[in-house]
């Protein structure tokens, strides 16, 4: 294994599983946030994103 492959593997092990984190957060989010995140209306998506970030 090369040094680059070892370094990449070490970084991957140190990083959390973002998909699992996002899934857990969205599962606990209110229905209106999940609905607005899936909306084709950009204004609604921004409102939901800002609410999650707060």
VEXBA-725096 format. One record per atom (N, C-alpha, C): residue number from 0; residue in three letters; atom name; x, y, z. Coordinates in nm, 4 decimals, always signed. Atoms other than C-alpha are relative to their C-alpha. Layout:
N
<gumar i="NUM" aa="ALA" at="CA" x="X" y="Y" z="Z"/>
...
//
This chain:
54
<gumar i="0" aa="UNK" at="N" x="+0.0861" y="-0.1173" z="+0.0000"/>
<gumar i="0" aa="UNK" at="CA" x="+0.0000" y="+0.0000" z="+0.0000"/>
<gumar i="0" aa="UNK" at="C" x="+0.0902" y="+0.1229" z="+0.0000"/>
<gumar i="1" aa="UNK" at="N" x="-0.0811" y="-0.1212" z="+0.0088"/>
<gumar i="1" aa="UNK" at="CA" x="+0.1363" y="+0.3423" z="-0.0875"/>
<gumar i="1" aa="UNK" at="C" x="-0.0317" y="+0.0928" z="+0.1156"/>
<gumar i="2" aa="UNK" at="N" x="+0.0225" y="-0.0986" z="-0.1056"/>
<gumar i="2" aa="UNK" at="CA" x="+0.1706" y="+0.6307" z="+0.1557"/>
<gumar i="2" aa="UNK" at="C" x="-0.1272" y="+0.0789" z="-0.0231"/>
<gumar i="3" aa="UNK" at="N" x="+0.1216" y="-0.0754" z="+0.0330"/>
<gumar i="3" aa="UNK" at="CA" x="-0.1076" y="+0.8118" z="-0.0292"/>
<gumar i="3" aa="UNK" at="C" x="-0.1237" y="-0.0804" z="+0.0364"/>
<gumar i="4" aa="UNK" at="N" x="+0.1153" y="+0.0847" z="-0.0318"/>
<gumar i="4" aa="UNK" at="CA" x="-0.3455" y="+0.5183" z="+0.0089"/>
<gumar i="4" aa="UNK" at="C" x="-0.0186" y="-0.0120" z="+0.1506"/>
<gumar i="5" aa="UNK" at="N" x="+0.0090" y="+0.0088" z="-0.1459"/>
<gumar i="5" aa="UNK" at="CA" x="-0.2634" y="+0.4888" z="+0.3783"/>
<gumar i="5" aa="UNK" at="C" x="-0.0570" y="+0.1300" z="+0.0559"/>
<gumar i="6" aa="UNK" at="N" x="+0.0493" y="-0.1293" z="-0.0468"/>
<gumar i="6" aa="UNK" at="CA" x="-0.3215" y="+0.8611" z="+0.4317"/>
<gumar i="6" aa="UNK" at="C" x="-0.1480" y="+0.0162" z="-0.0315"/>
<gumar i="7" aa="UNK" at="N" x="+0.1411" y="-0.0102" z="+0.0374"/>
<gumar i="7" aa="UNK" at="CA" x="-0.6524" y="+0.8464" z="+0.2441"/>
<gumar i="7" aa="UNK" at="C" x="-0.0849" y="-0.0893" z="+0.0896"/>
<gumar i="8" aa="UNK" at="N" x="+0.0726" y="+0.0907" z="-0.0879"/>
<gumar i="8" aa="UNK" at="CA" x="-0.7621" y="+0.5475" z="+0.4517"/>
<gumar i="8" aa="UNK" at="C" x="-0.0114" y="+0.0547" z="+0.1403"/>
<gumar i="9" aa="UNK" at="N" x="+0.0024" y="-0.0583" z="-0.1340"/>
<gumar i="9" aa="UNK" at="CA" x="-0.6703" y="+0.7244" z="+0.7751"/>
<gumar i="9" aa="UNK" at="C" x="-0.0993" y="+0.1157" z="+0.0058"/>
<gumar i="10" aa="UNK" at="N" x="+0.0963" y="-0.1107" z="+0.0020"/>
<gumar i="10" aa="UNK" at="CA" x="-0.8696" y="+1.0332" z="+0.6745"/>
<gumar i="10" aa="UNK" at="C" x="-0.1422" y="-0.0536" z="-0.0014"/>
<gumar i="11" aa="UNK" at="N" x="+0.1343" y="+0.0559" z="+0.0096"/>
<gumar i="11" aa="UNK" at="CA" x="-1.1717" y="+0.8191" z="+0.5860"/>
<gumar i="11" aa="UNK" at="C" x="-0.0461" y="-0.0550" z="+0.1342"/>
<gumar i="12" aa="UNK" at="N" x="+0.0372" y="+0.0561" z="-0.1294"/>
<gumar i="12" aa="UNK" at="CA" x="-1.1636" y="+0.6514" z="+0.9260"/>
<gumar i="12" aa="UNK" at="C" x="-0.0266" y="+0.1101" z="+0.1030"/>
<gumar i="13" aa="UNK" at="N" x="+0.0178" y="-0.1090" z="-0.0946"/>
<gumar i="13" aa="UNK" at="CA" x="-1.1430" y="+0.9861" z="+1.1089"/>
<gumar i="13" aa="UNK" at="C" x="-0.1284" y="+0.0786" z="-0.0247"/>
<gumar i="14" aa="UNK" at="N" x="+0.1186" y="-0.0778" z="+0.0336"/>
<gumar i="14" aa="UNK" at="CA" x="-1.4420" y="+1.1380" z="+0.9292"/>
<gumar i="14" aa="UNK" at="C" x="-0.1262" y="-0.0765" z="+0.0387"/>
<gumar i="15" aa="UNK" at="N" x="+0.1258" y="+0.0677" z="-0.0343"/>
<gumar i="15" aa="UNK" at="CA" x="-1.7916" y="+1.0657" z="+1.0592"/>
<gumar i="15" aa="UNK" at="C" x="-0.0778" y="-0.0366" z="-0.1264"/>
<gumar i="16" aa="UNK" at="N" x="+0.0855" y="+0.0398" z="+0.1117"/>
<gumar i="16" aa="UNK" at="CA" x="-2.0463" y="+0.8981" z="+0.8361"/>
<gumar i="16" aa="UNK" at="C" x="-0.1068" y="+0.1079" z="-0.0170"/>
<gumar i="17" aa="UNK" at="N" x="+0.0900" y="-0.1141" z="+0.0182"/>
<gumar i="17" aa="UNK" at="CA" x="-2.2190" y="+1.2132" z="+0.7088"/>
<gumar i="17" aa="UNK" at="C" x="-0.1405" y="-0.0430" z="-0.0397"/>
<gumar i="18" aa="UNK" at="N" x="+0.1323" y="+0.0457" z="+0.0421"/>
<gumar i="18" aa="UNK" at="CA" x="-2.5046" y="+1.0209" z="+0.5479"/>
<gumar i="18" aa="UNK" at="C" x="-0.0828" y="-0.0422" z="+0.1209"/>
<gumar i="19" aa="UNK" at="N" x="+0.0724" y="+0.0445" z="-0.1195"/>
<gumar i="19" aa="UNK" at="CA" x="-2.5989" y="+0.8638" z="+0.8795"/>
<gumar i="19" aa="UNK" at="C" x="-0.0397" y="+0.1195" z="+0.0867"/>
<gumar i="20" aa="UNK" at="N" x="+0.0303" y="-0.1192" z="-0.0795"/>
<gumar i="20" aa="UNK" at="CA" x="-2.5806" y="+1.2006" z="+1.0556"/>
<gumar i="20" aa="UNK" at="C" x="-0.1154" y="+0.0770" z="-0.0625"/>
<gumar i="21" aa="UNK" at="N" x="+0.1067" y="-0.0731" z="+0.0685"/>
<gumar i="21" aa="UNK" at="CA" x="-2.7955" y="+1.3749" z="+0.7930"/>
<gumar i="21" aa="UNK" at="C" x="-0.1323" y="-0.0738" z="+0.0106"/>
<gumar i="22" aa="UNK" at="N" x="+0.1220" y="+0.0802" z="-0.0080"/>
<gumar i="22" aa="UNK" at="CA" x="-3.0466" y="+1.0900" z="+0.7958"/>
<gumar i="22" aa="UNK" at="C" x="-0.0623" y="+0.0110" z="+0.1392"/>
<gumar i="23" aa="UNK" at="N" x="+0.0507" y="-0.0094" z="-0.1368"/>
<gumar i="23" aa="UNK" at="CA" x="-3.0772" y="+1.1053" z="+1.1749"/>
<gumar i="23" aa="UNK" at="C" x="-0.0607" y="+0.1380" z="+0.0265"/>
<gumar i="24" aa="UNK" at="N" x="+0.0523" y="-0.1364" z="-0.0198"/>
<gumar i="24" aa="UNK" at="CA" x="-3.1237" y="+1.4843" z="+1.1734"/>
<gumar i="24" aa="UNK" at="C" x="-0.1328" y="+0.0169" z="-0.0722"/>
<gumar i="25" aa="UNK" at="N" x="+0.1236" y="-0.0162" z="+0.0777"/>
<gumar i="25" aa="UNK" at="CA" x="-3.3863" y="+1.4734" z="+0.8989"/>
<gumar i="25" aa="UNK" at="C" x="-0.1135" y="-0.0851" z="+0.0548"/>
<gumar i="26" aa="UNK" at="N" x="+0.1048" y="+0.0849" z="-0.0581"/>
<gumar i="26" aa="UNK" at="CA" x="-3.5719" y="+1.1888" z="+1.0684"/>
<gumar i="26" aa="UNK" at="C" x="-0.0676" y="+0.0689" z="+0.1180"/>
<gumar i="27" aa="UNK" at="N" x="+0.0548" y="-0.0706" z="-0.1162"/>
<gumar i="27" aa="UNK" at="CA" x="-3.6180" y="+1.4132" z="+1.3729"/>
<gumar i="27" aa="UNK" at="C" x="-0.0583" y="+0.1366" z="-0.0355"/>
<gumar i="28" aa="UNK" at="N" x="+0.0479" y="-0.1317" z="+0.0427"/>
<gumar i="28" aa="UNK" at="CA" x="-3.7033" y="+1.7256" z="+1.1714"/>
<gumar i="28" aa="UNK" at="C" x="-0.1516" y="-0.0023" z="-0.0190"/>
<gumar i="29" aa="UNK" at="N" x="+0.1449" y="-0.0062" z="+0.0232"/>
<gumar i="29" aa="UNK" at="CA" x="-4.0630" y="+1.8439" z="+1.1519"/>
<gumar i="29" aa="UNK" at="C" x="-0.0342" y="-0.0275" z="-0.1476"/>
<gumar i="30" aa="UNK" at="N" x="+0.0452" y="+0.0334" z="+0.1349"/>
<gumar i="30" aa="UNK" at="CA" x="-4.2641" y="+1.7394" z="+0.8477"/>
<gumar i="30" aa="UNK" at="C" x="+0.0129" y="+0.1184" z="-0.0959"/>
<gumar i="31" aa="UNK" at="N" x="-0.0048" y="-0.1149" z="+0.0910"/>
<gumar i="31" aa="UNK" at="CA" x="-4.2758" y="+2.0950" z="+0.7063"/>
<gumar i="31" aa="UNK" at="C" x="+0.1413" y="+0.0241" z="-0.0501"/>
<gumar i="32" aa="UNK" at="N" x="-0.1385" y="-0.0167" z="+0.0454"/>
<gumar i="32" aa="UNK" at="CA" x="-3.8942" y="+2.1075" z="+0.6928"/>
<gumar i="32" aa="UNK" at="C" x="+0.0329" y="-0.1036" z="-0.1063"/>
<gumar i="33" aa="UNK" at="N" x="-0.0259" y="+0.1053" z="+0.1010"/>
<gumar i="33" aa="UNK" at="CA" x="-3.8735" y="+1.7733" z="+0.5090"/>
<gumar i="33" aa="UNK" at="C" x="-0.0729" y="+0.0317" z="-0.1293"/>
<gumar i="34" aa="UNK" at="N" x="+0.0793" y="-0.0352" z="+0.1185"/>
<gumar i="34" aa="UNK" at="CA" x="-4.1483" y="+1.8884" z="+0.2732"/>
<gumar i="34" aa="UNK" at="C" x="+0.0650" y="+0.1149" z="-0.0764"/>
<gumar i="35" aa="UNK" at="N" x="-0.0602" y="-0.1162" z="+0.0647"/>
<gumar i="35" aa="UNK" at="CA" x="-3.9818" y="+2.2237" z="+0.2038"/>
<gumar i="35" aa="UNK" at="C" x="+0.1362" y="-0.0327" z="-0.0612"/>
<gumar i="36" aa="UNK" at="N" x="-0.1288" y="+0.0399" z="+0.0575"/>
<gumar i="36" aa="UNK" at="CA" x="-3.6396" y="+2.0617" z="+0.1463"/>
<gumar i="36" aa="UNK" at="C" x="-0.0174" y="-0.0708" z="-0.1333"/>
<gumar i="37" aa="UNK" at="N" x="+0.0266" y="+0.0726" z="+0.1246"/>
<gumar i="37" aa="UNK" at="CA" x="-3.7948" y="+1.8488" z="-0.1287"/>
<gumar i="37" aa="UNK" at="C" x="-0.0708" y="+0.0866" z="-0.1038"/>
<gumar i="38" aa="UNK" at="N" x="+0.0758" y="-0.0880" z="+0.0884"/>
<gumar i="38" aa="UNK" at="CA" x="-3.9738" y="+2.1461" z="-0.2848"/>
<gumar i="38" aa="UNK" at="C" x="+0.0807" y="+0.0448" z="-0.1213"/>
<gumar i="39" aa="UNK" at="N" x="-0.0662" y="-0.0571" z="+0.1178"/>
<gumar i="39" aa="UNK" at="CA" x="-3.8975" y="+2.2740" z="-0.6336"/>
<gumar i="39" aa="UNK" at="C" x="+0.0115" y="+0.1513" z="+0.0120"/>
<gumar i="40" aa="UNK" at="N" x="-0.0054" y="-0.1443" z="-0.0258"/>
<gumar i="40" aa="UNK" at="CA" x="-3.9476" y="+2.6277" z="-0.4960"/>
<gumar i="40" aa="UNK" at="C" x="+0.1250" y="+0.0318" z="+0.0818"/>
<gumar i="41" aa="UNK" at="N" x="-0.1275" y="-0.0318" z="-0.0651"/>
<gumar i="41" aa="UNK" at="CA" x="-3.6031" y="+2.7681" z="-0.4090"/>
<gumar i="41" aa="UNK" at="C" x="-0.0201" y="+0.0758" z="+0.1312"/>
<gumar i="42" aa="UNK" at="N" x="+0.0259" y="-0.0768" z="-0.1216"/>
<gumar i="42" aa="UNK" at="CA" x="-3.7483" y="+3.0058" z="-0.1491"/>
<gumar i="42" aa="UNK" at="C" x="-0.0362" y="-0.0918" z="+0.1159"/>
<gumar i="43" aa="UNK" at="N" x="+0.0396" y="+0.0954" z="-0.1038"/>
<gumar i="43" aa="UNK" at="CA" x="-3.9040" y="+2.7190" z="+0.0423"/>
<gumar i="43" aa="UNK" at="C" x="+0.1202" y="-0.0824" z="+0.0472"/>
<gumar i="44" aa="UNK" at="N" x="-0.1194" y="+0.0765" z="-0.0359"/>
<gumar i="44" aa="UNK" at="CA" x="-3.5798" y="+2.5179" z="+0.0312"/>
<gumar i="44" aa="UNK" at="C" x="+0.0943" y="+0.0813" z="+0.0876"/>
<gumar i="45" aa="UNK" at="N" x="-0.0881" y="-0.0861" z="-0.0782"/>
<gumar i="45" aa="UNK" at="CA" x="-3.3778" y="+2.8124" z="+0.1615"/>
<gumar i="45" aa="UNK" at="C" x="-0.0541" y="+0.0166" z="+0.1411"/>
<gumar i="46" aa="UNK" at="N" x="+0.0618" y="-0.0148" z="-0.1317"/>
<gumar i="46" aa="UNK" at="CA" x="-3.6237" y="+2.8623" z="+0.4486"/>
<gumar i="46" aa="UNK" at="C" x="+0.0242" y="-0.1255" z="+0.0838"/>
<gumar i="47" aa="UNK" at="N" x="-0.0206" y="+0.1254" z="-0.0727"/>
<gumar i="47" aa="UNK" at="CA" x="-3.5948" y="+2.4950" z="+0.5467"/>
<gumar i="47" aa="UNK" at="C" x="+0.1473" y="-0.0177" z="+0.0343"/>
<gumar i="48" aa="UNK" at="N" x="-0.1440" y="+0.0111" z="-0.0272"/>
<gumar i="48" aa="UNK" at="CA" x="-3.2135" y="+2.4975" z="+0.5170"/>
<gumar i="48" aa="UNK" at="C" x="+0.0414" y="+0.0918" z="+0.1143"/>
<gumar i="49" aa="UNK" at="N" x="-0.0330" y="-0.0944" z="-0.1058"/>
<gumar i="49" aa="UNK" at="CA" x="-3.1896" y="+2.8067" z="+0.7357"/>
<gumar i="49" aa="UNK" at="C" x="-0.0565" y="-0.0447" z="+0.1342"/>
<gumar i="50" aa="UNK" at="N" x="+0.0591" y="+0.0503" z="-0.1244"/>
<gumar i="50" aa="UNK" at="CA" x="-3.4214" y="+2.6514" z="+0.9921"/>
<gumar i="50" aa="UNK" at="C" x="+0.0829" y="-0.1142" z="+0.0570"/>
<gumar i="51" aa="UNK" at="N" x="-0.0846" y="+0.1100" z="-0.0486"/>
<gumar i="51" aa="UNK" at="CA" x="-3.2049" y="+2.3400" z="+1.0119"/>
<gumar i="51" aa="UNK" at="C" x="+0.1330" y="+0.0523" z="+0.0519"/>
<gumar i="52" aa="UNK" at="N" x="-0.1294" y="-0.0546" z="-0.0397"/>
<gumar i="52" aa="UNK" at="CA" x="-2.8898" y="+2.5497" z="+1.0413"/>
<gumar i="52" aa="UNK" at="C" x="-0.0071" y="+0.0770" z="+0.1321"/>
<gumar i="53" aa="UNK" at="N" x="+0.0138" y="-0.0836" z="-0.1222"/>
<gumar i="53" aa="UNK" at="CA" x="-3.0295" y="+2.7568" z="+1.3299"/>
<gumar i="53" aa="UNK" at="C" x="+0.0146" y="-0.0810" z="+0.1262"/>
//
